């Protein structure tokens, strides 16, 4: 694993762990991290059809996000995020996985218009 206590370490069998000195924890089991699910192509198509949107219209999540890395999501994947809600029991959100360079390019395009 890594020697830097701040940098994440990837365990080959157990996914992403974060080092805190000698302590390690599974980011996916942290109480503040909601459940993230990579949708299959069929599930993603159903979501896009249901909301009549394109993937580019979804909120973005970076390929460098620790949870994205931990669940093995790739650029273009759509992730379903299930959060606990006090009022609705659970709230579901969808995000498309993008690289940070795509965000920078999009911001430049917006500035130019």
N, C-alpha and C positions, 0 to 999 in steps of 0.2 A: 504494500500500500504506500501512499505518498508520505513523505516526511514533513511536508508543510501542513500545519494544523488547520489552515484556512481552506486550502484546496480540497475539492472532493476526491475521493478515491473510488475506483470501480472494482468491486469484487467480481471475479469471473463467473461465479455461480449465483450470487445473491443480488446483483444489481448495484445501484449507487448507494454508497455510504458516505457520510461526511465525518471527517476527523475533528475531534475536539480534544486536542492533546492525545492522551492514550484512549479516550472514549470514542466509540464509533456509534452512529445510529443510522437506521434505515429511513431515509427521507420520506418514503411512501407510508410509513407507519406513524409519522409525526402527527400529533393531534390537530395542528393547524393546516395540514396539507389535505385538501379535499381529494376524493377519489377521482382519478383520471383514467379514461378508457380510450384506447385507440379504436376507432370505428373501422369496420370492414368497408370495402368499396361499396357494397350493396347498402349497408347502413348509412354511409355518408350520402349516397345518392338519394335515399329516402328523406334524410334531414333537409338536404338542399331543395328537394322537390316540395316538401311540406311547407317550408318557409319561402319558397320561390326566390331563392338567392343563388349567387355563384360563390365558390370558395373565397374569392377575393373580397367578398362583402362581409365575411366573418371576422370577428376580432382575431388578432394574431397572437401567437406564442412562439418564441424563438427556439431554434434547434439547440441552443446553448442552455436553455432553462434546465435546471437540475432534474425536475420531474420528467420532462420530455426525454432527457437522456436515460433516466432510470427505467422508463417504460419502453424504451427502444423505438420511440416514434421517429419518423423520418419526414423530411421536407415534403409538403403536400398532404400529409395525413391530417385527418380531422379528429380532434380529441373531444370527447364528451366529459365534462367536468360536473360532478355531482357534489354540491355543497349542502350541508345541513342548514336549515332555515328555521328560525323561531316561529315564523308565521305560516309558512307553507310546508313544513317538515323537511322538504328538500327543494333545492333550486338547481336547475340544469342549465348549463351554458355550453356552447360549442366554440372551439377555436381551431384555426388552421395553423399548422406548423410551417414557419418560414425561417429563412436564414437572415441574420442581422443586415446583410448587404441589401436585401430586398426592402427592408424598412427604410434604410438610408436613401435608396433610389426613389422610393415612393414619396418620401418627404421632399426630396429635391424637385420631383415632378409637381408637387403641390405648390411649392414656393415659386416655381416658374409660371404658374397660371394666374 
